[in-house]
């Protein structure tokens, strides 16, 4: 019996909803390489994601099958004619997954996607625990002010002073309302289908604002180097979660002291954002593990080990890539590349 290959090369036939779901699953899975995806419809939803991930696409399934080195061909078209074509022209050693078997894998992929969405929400809620102390501090300051001014109002009779106190109380109340509104917006459960135009500069600014509430940043020098960016398409809540995680990790790595640099740019169909810190850096032997689920270097109780795994998962779902450049005592720089909307 032939040994199982270290990497399983998969070719997907059918780039509609089912093919796209399988592509998302395989693209983020270890030991799997998607070598191509085919569909007769050039507008198939899976094509755009595949192109962004650098995976070959074709409207001619036969040419893609013949030219591939696939170990496994997954046919999710449900078309008997396509099944016959695949069986006739597949590479000699390639196996075929089709019919009911392919439908089962598709359903499992959809189930895995639902679990992934729940995991993203669970990690977001866990991060709110980190936000809590900073938010309590932010709310307490205006509350103390409101209480003090209210006490003075009980004995104040000068109209002009009363008016000034009331104005200050309203300003402090609005500040509290803004904090609560931001927290509610971040905590709310969103649908992966909530896609809209996004200005990534604004997302980074919002992430920085959330991180300021979560951690002590008084001694962190923050530098922003934002380019004028074209809009991208994506889920705004999920992308905010990506950069909240990256910014909070950077500040925590520096233990509240150092330099944090946020920068953006665009090139050749991509928008690029980076989060750079001057912390202790990441040892070389850990660089290959930091995106693994449940891997963390933080003390017990101070991290779920899911933050960077979810960052990578969300970015891949957007058709993007996330990389890290780091060395001991030289800080770390996380770079996120996200595709501009396809014109196809």
Backbone as numpy.savetxt, mean C-alpha at the origin, in Angstrom:
# Nx Ny Nz CAx CAy CAz Cx Cy Cz
10.61 -39.45 -10.87 9.77 -38.26 -10.87 10.65 -37.02 -10.87
10.31 -36.03 -11.72 11.07 -34.80 -11.78 10.90 -34.01 -10.50
11.98 -33.36 -10.09 11.91 -32.52 -8.89 11.05 -31.29 -9.17
10.35 -30.84 -8.16 9.54 -29.64 -8.30 10.46 -28.44 -8.48
10.22 -27.58 -9.53 11.11 -26.44 -9.75 11.04 -25.46 -8.59
12.21 -24.81 -8.34 12.26 -23.83 -7.25 11.28 -22.69 -7.50
11.14 -22.30 -8.77 10.18 -21.27 -9.16 9.22 -21.86 -10.18
7.94 -21.74 -9.92 6.93 -22.26 -10.83 6.54 -21.15 -11.80
6.76 -21.39 -13.09 6.42 -20.40 -14.12 4.98 -20.62 -14.56
4.17 -19.58 -14.43 2.73 -19.70 -14.68 2.33 -18.80 -15.84
1.52 -19.33 -16.73 0.92 -18.56 -17.81 -0.59 -18.54 -17.59
-1.20 -17.35 -17.62 -2.63 -17.21 -17.39 -3.33 -16.92 -18.71
-4.34 -17.71 -19.02 -5.15 -17.47 -20.21 -6.51 -16.95 -19.75
-6.78 -15.71 -20.08 -7.97 -15.03 -19.59 -7.55 -13.92 -18.64
-7.75 -12.66 -19.08 -7.28 -11.53 -18.28 -8.43 -10.70 -17.74
-9.60 -11.32 -17.64 -10.75 -10.63 -17.06 -10.66 -10.63 -15.55
-11.82 -10.60 -14.91 -11.86 -10.52 -13.44 -11.12 -11.68 -12.79
-11.36 -12.91 -13.31 -10.71 -14.08 -12.73 -9.21 -14.07 -12.94
-8.78 -13.75 -14.17 -7.36 -13.70 -14.47 -6.64 -12.64 -13.66
-7.29 -11.48 -13.48 -6.67 -10.41 -12.70 -6.51 -10.83 -11.25
-7.54 -11.50 -10.68 -7.46 -11.96 -9.29 -6.31 -12.94 -9.11
-6.14 -13.85 -10.08 -5.04 -14.81 -10.00 -3.70 -14.11 -10.16
-3.65 -13.10 -11.03 -2.40 -12.36 -11.23 -1.99 -11.65 -9.95
-2.94 -11.03 -9.25 -2.63 -10.37 -7.98 -2.09 -11.38 -6.96
-2.71 -12.56 -6.94 -2.29 -13.60 -5.99 -0.89 -14.11 -6.32
-0.66 -14.46 -7.58 0.63 -15.04 -7.96 1.76 -14.02 -7.90
1.46 -12.75 -8.23 2.52 -11.73 -8.27 3.10 -11.46 -6.89
2.30 -11.66 -5.85 2.78 -11.40 -4.49 3.19 -12.67 -3.77
3.08 -13.81 -4.45 3.41 -15.08 -3.82 4.85 -15.48 -4.05
5.49 -16.10 -3.06 6.88 -16.55 -3.23 6.96 -17.78 -4.11
8.01 -17.88 -4.89 8.24 -19.07 -5.69 7.36 -19.19 -6.92
6.71 -18.09 -7.31 5.84 -18.11 -8.49 6.24 -16.97 -9.41
6.41 -17.27 -10.68 6.71 -16.25 -11.70 5.64 -16.32 -12.78
4.92 -15.24 -12.97 3.94 -15.19 -14.05 4.67 -14.78 -15.31
4.70 -15.68 -16.30 5.47 -15.44 -17.52 4.65 -14.84 -18.64
3.34 -14.69 -18.41 2.50 -14.07 -19.43 1.04 -14.20 -19.10
0.22 -13.34 -19.74 -1.23 -13.40 -19.59 -1.86 -13.02 -20.92
-2.86 -13.78 -21.35 -3.47 -13.58 -22.67 -4.98 -13.42 -22.56
-5.53 -12.64 -23.48 -6.97 -12.47 -23.57 -7.28 -11.86 -24.94
-8.40 -12.26 -25.53 -8.76 -11.71 -26.85 -9.21 -10.25 -26.74
-9.58 -9.83 -25.51 -10.04 -8.46 -25.31 -8.86 -7.57 -24.92
-8.45 -6.63 -25.78 -7.29 -5.78 -25.44 -7.56 -4.85 -24.26
-8.84 -4.68 -23.89 -9.19 -3.83 -22.75 -9.37 -4.63 -21.46
-9.02 -5.89 -21.46 -9.19 -6.74 -20.27 -8.49 -6.11 -19.06
-9.17 -6.17 -17.92 -8.69 -5.46 -16.73 -7.33 -5.94 -16.24
-7.01 -7.21 -16.50 -5.75 -7.76 -16.02 -4.54 -7.27 -16.82
-4.77 -6.77 -18.04 -3.65 -6.34 -18.89 -2.90 -5.16 -18.29
-3.63 -4.18 -17.80 -2.99 -2.98 -17.26 -2.09 -3.33 -16.09
-2.60 -4.16 -15.17 -1.80 -4.58 -14.02 -0.57 -5.35 -14.47
-0.74 -6.25 -15.45 0.37 -7.07 -15.93 1.47 -6.19 -16.53
1.08 -5.21 -17.33 2.08 -4.33 -17.95 2.87 -3.56 -16.90
2.16 -3.08 -15.89 2.84 -2.34 -14.83 3.81 -3.22 -14.06
3.51 -4.51 -13.99 4.39 -5.44 -13.29 5.46 -6.03 -14.21
5.47 -5.59 -15.47 6.48 -6.07 -16.41 6.22 -7.47 -16.92
4.95 -7.89 -16.92 4.59 -9.25 -17.36 4.07 -9.19 -18.80
4.57 -10.04 -19.70 4.13 -10.02 -21.10 2.63 -10.24 -21.24
2.01 -9.50 -22.16 0.58 -9.65 -22.44 0.39 -9.88 -23.93
-0.73 -10.50 -24.27 -1.00 -10.73 -25.68 -2.49 -11.01 -25.90
-2.99 -10.57 -27.05 -4.36 -10.92 -27.44 -4.35 -12.21 -28.27
-3.18 -12.74 -28.51 -3.02 -13.99 -29.26 -2.50 -15.05 -28.30
-3.41 -15.80 -27.71 -3.03 -16.80 -26.70 -2.09 -17.84 -27.28
-2.29 -18.22 -28.55 -1.49 -19.27 -29.15 -0.01 -18.89 -29.21
0.27 -17.66 -29.65 1.67 -17.24 -29.75 2.32 -17.16 -28.37
1.55 -16.72 -27.37 2.09 -16.62 -26.02 2.38 -18.00 -25.45
1.48 -18.96 -25.72 1.66 -20.33 -25.23 2.90 -20.96 -25.87
3.02 -20.80 -27.17 4.15 -21.40 -27.89 5.48 -20.80 -27.45
5.47 -19.51 -27.17 6.72 -18.83 -26.84 7.09 -18.86 -25.37
6.24 -19.43 -24.55 6.50 -19.42 -23.10 7.29 -20.65 -22.66
7.82 -20.55 -21.44 8.49 -21.70 -20.81 7.69 -22.09 -19.57
6.38 -22.04 -19.71 5.50 -22.21 -18.56 5.55 -23.63 -18.01
5.54 -23.74 -16.69 5.37 -25.03 -16.02 3.89 -25.34 -15.82
3.09 -24.25 -15.73 1.66 -24.41 -15.49 0.90 -23.36 -16.29
-0.12 -23.81 -17.01 -1.00 -22.89 -17.75 -2.36 -22.93 -17.07
-2.82 -21.76 -16.63 -4.11 -21.66 -15.96 -5.10 -21.02 -16.92
-6.11 -21.77 -17.31 -7.13 -21.30 -18.25 -8.40 -20.95 -17.48
-8.68 -19.65 -17.38 -9.87 -19.21 -16.64 -10.94 -18.67 -17.58
-10.83 -19.00 -18.86 -11.81 -18.49 -19.83 -13.13 -19.25 -19.77
-13.07 -20.54 -19.41 -14.28 -21.35 -19.42 -14.75 -21.70 -20.82
-13.91 -21.46 -21.82 -14.26 -21.69 -23.23 -13.65 -23.02 -23.67
-14.48 -24.00 -24.08 -13.95 -25.30 -24.51 -12.98 -25.19 -25.69
-13.22 -24.24 -26.60 -12.33 -24.07 -27.74 -10.94 -23.63 -27.28
-10.90 -22.76 -26.29 -9.61 -22.31 -25.74 -8.92 -23.47 -25.03
-9.70 -24.25 -24.28 -9.13 -25.41 -23.57 -8.49 -26.38 -24.55
-9.14 -26.59 -25.69 -8.60 -27.49 -26.72 -7.32 -26.93 -27.32
-7.31 -25.61 -27.55 -6.14 -24.95 -28.12 -4.94 -25.05 -27.16
-5.20 -24.83 -25.89 -4.14 -24.90 -24.89 -3.57 -26.31 -24.83
-4.44 -27.32 -24.81 -4.00 -28.70 -24.72 -3.16 -29.12 -25.93
-3.50 -28.58 -27.08 -2.81 -28.97 -28.32 -1.44 -28.31 -28.47
-1.30 -27.07 -27.98 -0.08 -26.31 -28.27 0.79 -26.02 -27.04
0.45 -26.55 -25.89 1.21 -26.26 -24.68 2.62 -26.85 -24.78
3.57 -26.27 -24.05 4.91 -26.88 -23.98 4.81 -28.31 -23.45
5.73 -29.16 -23.86 5.63 -30.60 -23.58 5.45 -30.91 -22.10
6.21 -30.26 -21.23 6.18 -30.60 -19.81 5.21 -29.74 -19.01
4.53 -28.82 -19.68 3.63 -27.92 -18.95 2.34 -28.64 -18.55
1.87 -28.35 -17.35 0.59 -28.86 -16.89 -0.50 -27.80 -17.11
-1.74 -28.28 -17.17 -2.87 -27.38 -17.44 -3.82 -27.41 -16.26
-4.26 -26.22 -15.87 -5.29 -26.09 -14.84 -6.46 -25.36 -15.50
-7.56 -26.05 -15.66 -8.70 -25.43 -16.35 -10.00 -25.99 -15.83
-11.09 -25.53 -16.42 -12.41 -26.03 -16.05 -12.73 -25.79 -14.59
-13.25 -26.82 -13.93 -13.64 -26.71 -12.53 -12.44 -26.44 -11.63
-11.29 -27.02 -11.98 -10.08 -26.80 -11.17 -9.67 -25.33 -11.18
-9.71 -24.71 -12.37 -9.36 -23.29 -12.48 -10.37 -22.44 -11.73
-11.64 -22.83 -11.80 -12.68 -22.09 -11.09 -12.44 -22.16 -9.57
-12.02 -23.32 -9.10 -11.73 -23.47 -7.67 -10.58 -22.56 -7.26
-9.51 -22.52 -8.07 -8.37 -21.66 -7.76 -8.81 -20.20 -7.78
-9.67 -19.84 -8.73 -10.17 -18.47 -8.81 -10.91 -18.10 -7.54
-11.79 -19.01 -7.10 -12.56 -18.75 -5.87 -11.64 -18.62 -4.66
-10.60 -19.45 -4.62 -9.63 -19.35 -3.53 -8.88 -18.02 -3.59
-8.59 -17.56 -4.81 -7.91 -16.27 -4.96 -8.80 -15.13 -4.47
-10.10 -15.22 -4.79 -11.03 -14.20 -4.31 -11.14 -14.23 -2.79
-11.15 -15.44 -2.24 -11.22 -15.57 -0.79 -9.96 -15.00 -0.14
-8.81 -15.29 -0.75 -7.54 -14.76 -0.24 -7.54 -13.24 -0.30
-8.14 -12.68 -1.34 -8.20 -11.22 -1.46 -9.08 -10.63 -0.36
-10.19 -11.30 -0.05 -11.05 -10.82 1.03 -10.30 -10.86 2.36
-9.56 -11.95 2.61 -8.77 -12.05 3.84 -7.70 -10.96 3.90
-7.11 -10.67 2.75 -6.07 -9.65 2.68 -6.66 -8.27 3.01
-7.86 -8.00 2.50 -8.52 -6.73 2.81 -8.78 -6.61 4.31
-9.20 -7.72 4.92 -9.45 -7.71 6.37 -8.15 -7.51 7.14
-7.06 -8.10 6.63 -5.76 -7.96 7.28 -5.28 -6.51 7.21
-5.49 -5.88 6.07 -5.12 -4.47 5.91 -5.87 -3.61 6.91
-7.18 -3.87 7.06 -7.98 -3.10 8.01 -7.54 -3.38 9.45
-7.21 -4.65 9.75 -6.79 -4.99 11.11 -5.47 -4.30 11.45
-4.54 -4.25 10.50 -3.26 -3.59 10.75 -3.46 -2.08 10.93
-4.39 -1.53 10.16 -4.69 -0.10 10.29 -5.23 0.20 11.68
-6.15 -0.63 12.16 -6.71 -0.42 13.49 -5.65 -0.60 14.56
-4.72 -1.55 14.33 -3.63 -1.74 15.30 -2.74 -0.50 15.36
-2.53 0.14 14.21 -1.69 1.34 14.19 -2.36 2.50 14.91
-3.70 2.47 14.99 -4.40 3.53 15.71 -4.05 3.49 17.19
-3.72 2.30 17.70 -3.26 2.21 19.08 -1.99 3.02 19.29
-1.12 3.02 18.26 0.09 3.84 18.33 -0.26 5.31 18.24
-1.28 5.62 17.46 -1.70 7.01 17.31 -2.36 7.56 18.57
-2.90 6.67 19.39 -3.79 7.10 20.49 -3.12 8.08 21.45
-1.88 7.77 21.89 -1.26 8.64 22.88 -0.99 10.03 22.31
-0.54 10.08 21.05 -0.29 11.37 20.44 -1.57 12.16 20.23
-2.64 11.47 19.85 -3.91 12.15 19.63 -4.49 12.64 20.96
-4.35 11.83 22.01 -4.83 12.25 23.33 -4.13 13.54 23.75
-2.82 13.62 23.48 -2.05 14.82 23.83 -2.56 16.02 23.02
-2.83 15.79 21.73 -3.30 16.88 20.87 -4.68 17.38 21.28
-5.53 16.45 21.75 -6.88 16.85 22.16 -6.85 17.51 23.54
-5.99 17.01 24.41 -5.94 17.56 25.77 -5.53 19.03 25.79
-4.60 19.41 24.96 -4.15 20.81 24.96 -5.29 21.80 24.72
-6.07 21.64 23.62 -7.18 22.57 23.46 -8.28 22.40 24.51
-8.43 21.17 25.03 -9.44 20.97 26.09 -9.09 21.76 27.34
-7.80 21.75 27.71 -7.38 22.55 28.86 -7.65 24.03 28.62
-7.40 24.46 27.38 -7.66 25.85 27.05 -9.13 26.20 27.14
-9.98 25.31 26.64 -11.43 25.54 26.70 -11.90 25.61 28.14
-11.40 24.67 28.96 -11.79 24.65 30.37 -11.37 25.94 31.08
-10.13 26.37 30.83 -9.64 27.59 31.48 -10.42 28.82 31.07
-10.68 28.95 29.78 -11.43 30.11 29.29 -12.88 30.08 29.78
-13.46 28.88 29.87 -14.84 28.77 30.38 -14.92 29.23 31.83
-13.91 28.84 32.63 -13.88 29.29 34.03 -13.84 30.82 34.11
-13.05 31.44 33.25 -12.95 32.90 33.26 -14.24 33.57 32.82
-14.94 32.93 31.89 -16.18 33.51 31.38 -17.25 33.63 32.47
-17.17 32.75 33.46 -18.18 32.78 34.52 -18.17 34.10 35.29
-17.00 34.75 35.35 -16.91 36.00 36.11 -16.60 37.21 35.24
-16.38 36.99 33.95 -16.01 38.10 33.05 -17.25 38.87 32.60
-17.21 40.17 32.70 -18.37 41.00 32.32 -18.05 41.94 31.16
-16.80 42.11 30.81 -16.48 43.03 29.72 -16.82 42.38 28.37
-17.70 42.98 27.59 -18.15 42.37 26.33 -17.01 42.05 25.37
-16.04 42.96 25.25 -14.96 42.73 24.29 -14.10 41.54 24.70
-13.91 41.33 25.99 -13.11 40.20 26.46 -13.91 38.90 26.31
-15.21 38.97 26.63 -16.09 37.80 26.45 -16.04 37.34 24.99
-16.12 38.32 24.08 -16.10 38.00 22.64 -14.78 37.33 22.26
-13.68 37.82 22.81 -12.36 37.24 22.52 -12.27 35.81 23.04
-12.78 35.58 24.27 -12.74 34.23 24.84 -13.59 33.25 24.01
-14.76 33.71 23.61 -15.65 32.84 22.82 -14.98 32.49 21.49
-14.32 33.46 20.88 -13.62 33.21 19.62 -12.54 32.14 19.82
-11.77 32.25 20.89 -10.71 31.28 21.16 -11.27 29.89 21.43
-12.39 29.83 22.15 -13.02 28.55 22.43 -13.49 27.88 21.14
-14.04 28.67 20.22 -14.49 28.11 18.94 -13.30 27.57 18.15
-12.18 28.30 18.15 -10.99 27.85 17.43 -10.47 26.53 17.98
-10.44 26.42 19.32 -9.97 25.18 19.95 -10.93 24.03 19.69
-12.21 24.31 19.67 -13.21 23.27 19.39 -13.07 22.76 17.96
-12.81 23.68 17.03 -12.63 23.26 15.63 -11.38 22.39 15.49
-10.34 22.72 16.26 -9.12 21.92 16.21 -9.40 20.49 16.66
-10.15 20.35 17.74 -10.51 19.00 18.22 -11.35 18.27 17.17
-12.31 19.00 16.57 -13.16 18.39 15.55 -12.34 17.91 14.36
-11.34 18.69 13.95 -10.48 18.30 12.83 -9.69 17.04 13.16
-9.18 16.96 14.38 -8.41 15.78 14.79 -9.30 14.53 14.75
-10.49 14.63 15.30 -11.42 13.49 15.33 -11.82 13.11 13.90
-12.05 14.10 13.06 -12.44 13.83 11.68 -11.33 13.09 10.93
-10.08 13.54 11.11 -8.95 12.86 10.46 -8.81 11.42 10.94
-9.00 11.21 12.24 -8.88 9.86 12.79 -9.99 8.96 12.26
-11.21 9.48 12.20 -12.33 8.69 11.67 -12.10 8.33 10.21
-11.59 9.29 9.44 -11.33 9.03 8.03 -10.27 7.95 7.85
-9.24 7.98 8.69 -8.17 6.99 8.58 -8.65 5.61 9.03
-9.51 5.58 10.05 -9.94 4.30 10.63 -11.03 3.61 9.83
-11.74 4.35 9.01 -12.92 3.75 8.35 -12.51 2.62 7.42
-13.36 1.64 7.33 -13.11 0.50 6.45 -13.44 0.91 5.04
-12.52 0.71 4.13 -12.74 1.10 2.74 -12.80 -0.12 1.84
-13.36 0.08 0.69 -13.44 -0.98 -0.31 -12.25 -0.86 -1.25
-11.71 -2.01 -1.65 -10.59 -2.02 -2.58 -10.99 -1.42 -3.92
-12.30 -1.34 -4.16 -12.79 -0.80 -5.44 -12.94 0.71 -5.41
-12.70 1.35 -4.25 -12.82 2.81 -4.14 -11.59 3.46 -4.78
-11.65 3.64 -6.08 -10.51 4.16 -6.83 -10.84 5.55 -7.36
-9.87 6.46 -7.27 -10.07 7.82 -7.77 -8.72 8.42 -8.13
-8.73 9.66 -8.63 -7.49 10.37 -8.94 -6.83 10.81 -7.63
-5.51 10.67 -7.57 -4.77 10.97 -6.34 -3.56 11.83 -6.65
-3.38 12.88 -5.86 -2.15 13.66 -5.88 -1.26 13.11 -4.77
-0.18 12.46 -5.16 0.66 11.75 -4.19 1.33 12.72 -3.21
1.58 13.95 -3.63 2.15 14.94 -2.71 1.21 15.17 -1.53
-0.08 15.28 -1.82 -1.07 15.50 -0.76 -1.15 14.28 0.16
-1.01 13.09 -0.41 -1.03 11.87 0.40 0.15 11.85 1.37
1.32 12.25 0.91 2.50 12.30 1.77 2.34 13.35 2.87
1.76 14.50 2.55 1.52 15.53 3.55 0.57 15.02 4.63
-0.47 14.31 4.20 -1.43 13.77 5.16 -0.78 12.69 6.03
0.06 11.86 5.43 0.76 10.82 6.18 1.67 11.45 7.23
2.34 12.52 6.86 3.23 13.21 7.80 2.43 13.79 8.96
1.25 14.33 8.66 0.40 14.89 9.71 -0.05 13.80 10.68
-0.41 12.63 10.15 -0.82 11.53 11.01 0.36 11.05 11.86
1.54 10.99 11.27 2.72 10.51 12.00 3.10 11.47 13.12
2.90 12.76 12.89 3.21 13.74 13.93 2.35 13.49 15.16
1.15 12.99 14.95 0.25 12.72 16.07 0.60 11.41 16.77
1.27 10.53 16.05 1.54 9.20 16.61 2.84 9.13 17.37
3.80 9.96 17.01 5.13 9.85 17.59 5.67 11.23 17.94
6.72 11.23 18.74 7.37 12.48 19.11 8.30 12.89 17.97
8.00 13.99 17.32 8.81 14.42 16.18 9.42 15.80 16.41
9.40 16.27 17.66 9.90 17.62 17.95 11.35 17.79 17.53
12.14 16.71 17.63 13.56 16.82 17.32 13.91 16.17 15.98
12.90 15.92 15.18 13.12 15.39 13.84 13.04 16.53 12.83
14.08 16.69 12.05 14.08 17.70 10.98 13.41 17.10 9.75
12.32 17.70 9.34 11.55 17.18 8.20 11.82 18.05 6.98
12.23 17.41 5.90 12.46 18.10 4.63 11.56 17.49 3.57
10.86 18.33 2.83 10.03 17.84 1.73 10.58 18.38 0.42
10.73 17.50 -0.53 11.21 17.86 -1.86 10.22 17.30 -2.87
9.12 18.02 -3.03 8.02 17.54 -3.86 8.09 18.16 -5.26
8.01 17.29 -6.27 7.91 17.74 -7.65 6.43 17.91 -8.01
6.19 18.65 -9.05 4.82 18.75 -9.55 4.48 17.43 -10.23
3.45 16.77 -9.74 3.16 15.41 -10.19 1.86 15.32 -10.99
1.83 14.43 -11.98 0.55 14.08 -12.60 -0.26 13.22 -11.63
-1.56 13.20 -11.80 -2.42 12.40 -10.93 -2.27 10.93 -11.26
-2.36 10.10 -10.24 -2.39 8.65 -10.45 -3.77 8.13 -10.05
-4.06 6.89 -10.40 -5.32 6.26 -10.02 -5.04 5.24 -8.93
-5.86 5.25 -7.89 -5.66 4.29 -6.83 -6.68 4.47 -5.72
-6.54 3.63 -4.71 -7.39 3.73 -3.53 -6.72 4.69 -2.55
-7.33 5.86 -2.30 -6.65 6.87 -1.47 -6.38 6.42 -0.05
-7.31 5.66 0.55 -7.13 5.22 1.93 -5.99 4.21 2.04
-5.89 3.30 1.07 -4.83 2.31 1.12 -3.46 2.96 0.90
-3.38 3.91 -0.04 -2.10 4.57 -0.27 -1.70 5.44 0.92
-2.69 6.05 1.58 -2.38 6.79 2.80 -1.79 5.85 3.84
-2.37 4.65 3.96 -1.86 3.67 4.92 -0.41 3.28 4.59
-0.10 3.16 3.31 1.28 2.84 2.89 2.25 3.87 3.46
1.94 5.15 3.25 2.91 6.18 3.63 2.86 6.51 5.12
1.73 6.31 5.77 1.70 6.43 7.24 2.63 5.39 7.84
2.58 4.16 7.33 3.47 3.11 7.83 4.92 3.46 7.62
5.26 3.93 6.41 6.66 4.22 6.10 7.18 5.40 6.91
6.37 6.45 7.05 6.82 7.63 7.80 6.94 7.29 9.29
5.95 6.58 9.85 6.01 6.23 11.27 7.20 5.32 11.55
7.46 4.36 10.66 8.62 3.48 10.84 9.92 4.28 10.85
10.01 5.26 9.94 11.22 6.07 9.86 11.44 6.87 11.14
10.38 7.50 11.64 10.49 8.32 12.86 10.83 7.43 14.05
10.19 6.27 14.14 10.46 5.36 15.25 11.88 4.81 15.18
12.39 4.55 13.96 13.75 4.05 13.81 14.77 5.07 14.32
14.46 6.36 14.15 15.37 7.42 14.59 15.17 7.77 16.07
14.16 7.13 16.69 13.83 7.41 18.09 13.59 8.90 18.33
12.93 9.52 17.36 12.53 10.92 17.51 13.63 11.93 17.29
14.82 11.50 16.81 15.93 12.44 16.58 16.59 12.10 15.25
16.73 13.10 14.38 17.37 12.87 13.10 16.71 13.66 12.00
16.92 13.22 10.77 16.37 13.91 9.60 15.48 12.98 8.80
14.31 13.48 8.46 13.35 12.74 7.65 13.15 13.51 6.35
13.36 12.84 5.23 13.21 13.49 3.93 12.15 12.77 3.11
11.15 13.53 2.68 10.10 13.02 1.81 10.26 13.67 0.45
10.35 12.86 -0.59 10.54 13.42 -1.93 9.68 12.69 -2.94
9.35 13.40 -4.01 8.54 12.81 -5.09 9.09 13.25 -6.44
8.74 12.48 -7.45 9.13 12.81 -8.81 8.37 11.91 -9.77
8.57 12.10 -11.05 7.91 11.26 -12.05 8.85 11.04 -13.23
8.76 9.85 -13.82 9.62 9.53 -14.96 9.07 8.33 -15.71
9.03 8.45 -17.02 8.70 7.33 -17.91 7.46 6.55 -17.48
6.37 7.24 -17.23 5.11 6.57 -16.90 4.96 6.16 -15.45
5.86 6.62 -14.60 5.81 6.26 -13.18 5.86 7.52 -12.32
5.18 7.46 -11.18 5.33 8.46 -10.13 6.11 7.79 -9.01
7.10 8.50 -8.48 8.01 7.92 -7.49 7.98 8.75 -6.22
7.87 8.08 -5.08 7.91 8.75 -3.78 8.90 8.01 -2.89
9.69 8.76 -2.13 10.65 8.11 -1.25 10.56 8.70 0.15
10.81 7.83 1.13 10.84 8.20 2.55 12.21 7.80 3.08
13.01 8.80 3.44 14.40 8.55 3.84 14.65 9.04 5.26
15.33 8.22 6.04 15.64 8.61 7.42 17.14 8.49 7.68
17.56 9.03 8.82 18.97 8.95 9.21 19.13 8.06 10.44
18.30 7.04 10.51 18.34 6.10 11.64 19.50 5.14 11.55
19.43 4.05 12.33 20.54 3.09 12.39 20.69 2.23 11.14
19.71 2.28 10.24 19.79 1.46 9.04 19.36 0.02 9.30
19.36 -0.78 8.24 18.93 -2.17 8.31 20.09 -3.07 7.95
20.46 -4.01 8.82 21.56 -4.93 8.50 21.30 -5.70 7.20
22.35 -5.97 6.46 22.23 -6.62 5.15 21.49 -7.95 5.24
21.72 -8.71 6.31 21.10 -10.04 6.41 19.60 -9.97 6.70
19.09 -8.77 7.01 17.66 -8.63 7.27 16.90 -8.00 6.10
17.63 -7.45 5.13 16.96 -6.74 4.04 16.00 -7.63 3.26
16.34 -8.89 3.12 15.47 -9.81 2.39 14.27 -10.30 3.17
14.18 -9.92 4.46 13.10 -10.42 5.30 12.09 -9.35 5.71
12.44 -8.07 5.52 11.63 -7.02 6.14 10.20 -6.95 5.60
9.97 -7.48 4.38 8.62 -7.46 3.82 7.85 -8.74 4.12
8.49 -9.68 4.82 7.82 -10.93 5.18 6.76 -10.67 6.25
5.63 -11.39 6.17 4.60 -11.20 7.21 5.09 -11.62 8.59
4.75 -10.80 9.58 5.04 -11.04 10.99 6.53 -10.91 11.34
7.33 -10.42 10.40 8.74 -10.17 10.73 8.87 -8.77 11.29
9.50 -8.63 12.44 9.70 -7.32 13.04 10.96 -7.34 13.90
11.63 -6.20 13.95 12.79 -6.05 14.83 12.42 -5.23 16.06
11.15 -4.84 16.17 10.71 -4.04 17.31 10.50 -4.93 18.53
10.50 -4.30 19.69 10.24 -5.04 20.92 8.83 -5.62 20.90
8.64 -6.71 21.63 7.33 -7.34 21.70 6.29 -6.35 22.20
5.17 -6.32 21.48 4.10 -5.40 21.85 4.18 -4.05 21.17
5.26 -3.81 20.40 5.41 -2.51 19.74 5.28 -2.59 18.23
4.85 -3.73 17.73 4.66 -3.85 16.29 4.02 -5.18 15.96
3.21 -5.21 14.89 2.55 -6.45 14.48 3.40 -7.27 13.53
4.41 -6.63 12.92 5.19 -7.32 11.91 4.47 -7.40 10.58
3.37 -6.66 10.45 2.57 -6.70 9.21 2.69 -5.43 8.40
3.23 -4.36 9.00 3.22 -3.07 8.33 3.86 -3.07 6.96
5.13 -3.50 6.88 5.84 -3.47 5.60 5.30 -4.53 4.64
4.85 -5.66 5.17 4.23 -6.67 4.31 3.00 -6.10 3.62
2.19 -5.38 4.37 0.98 -4.78 3.81 1.33 -3.64 2.85
2.37 -2.88 3.18 2.85 -1.83 2.27 3.15 -2.45 0.90
3.94 -3.51 0.89 4.29 -4.15 -0.38 3.06 -4.70 -1.09
2.15 -5.30 -0.32 0.96 -5.90 -0.90 0.09 -4.85 -1.59
-0.13 -3.73 -0.93 -0.95 -2.66 -1.50 -0.29 -2.10 -2.76
1.02 -1.88 -2.70 1.73 -1.31 -3.84 1.68 -2.26 -5.04
1.86 -3.55 -4.82 1.78 -4.52 -5.91 0.38 -4.52 -6.51
-0.65 -4.44 -5.68 -2.02 -4.40 -6.19 -2.26 -3.20 -7.09
-1.50 -2.12 -6.83 -1.61 -0.92 -7.68 -0.78 -1.06 -8.95
-0.08 -2.18 -9.10 0.80 -2.36 -10.24 2.15 -1.70 -10.03
2.48 -1.39 -8.77 3.72 -0.69 -8.47 4.77 -1.57 -7.82
5.82 -0.92 -7.34 6.93 -1.64 -6.70 7.43 -0.82 -5.53
7.90 -1.51 -4.50 8.52 -0.83 -3.36 9.87 -1.46 -3.10
10.88 -0.63 -2.94 12.24 -1.12 -2.71 12.84 -0.38 -1.52
13.91 -0.94 -0.97 14.59 -0.30 0.16 16.09 -0.28 -0.09
16.69 0.83 0.24 18.14 0.98 0.16 18.63 1.36 1.55
19.47 0.52 2.13 19.88 0.78 3.51 21.20 0.09 3.81
21.88 0.65 4.81 23.11 0.06 5.32 23.24 0.48 6.77
23.88 -0.34 7.61 24.05 0.02 9.02 24.66 1.40 9.19
24.06 2.19 10.08 24.52 3.54 10.43 24.37 4.55 9.29
23.68 4.18 8.22 23.48 5.11 7.10 22.01 5.33 6.79
21.14 4.95 7.72 19.73 5.18 7.52 19.11 4.24 6.51
17.87 4.53 6.17 17.13 3.71 5.21 16.31 4.61 4.31
16.16 4.19 3.07 15.33 4.93 2.11 14.39 3.95 1.43
13.09 4.11 1.65 12.08 3.29 1.00 11.53 4.07 -0.19
11.51 3.43 -1.35 11.05 4.06 -2.57 9.85 3.31 -3.13
8.79 4.06 -3.40 7.55 3.49 -3.95 7.36 4.02 -5.37
7.23 3.10 -6.33 6.95 3.48 -7.72 5.53 3.07 -8.05
4.73 4.02 -8.52 3.34 3.75 -8.87 3.09 4.17 -10.31
2.34 3.38 -11.06 2.16 3.67 -12.49 1.17 4.79 -12.75
1.44 5.55 -13.80 0.45 6.50 -14.28 -0.64 5.73 -15.00
-1.86 6.29 -15.06 -2.96 5.57 -15.72 -2.60 5.19 -17.15
-2.95 3.97 -17.52 -2.68 3.49 -18.88 -3.59 4.21 -19.85
-3.05 4.54 -21.00 -3.84 5.19 -22.04 -4.51 4.18 -22.95
-4.22 2.89 -22.75 -4.80 1.84 -23.59 -6.26 1.63 -23.24
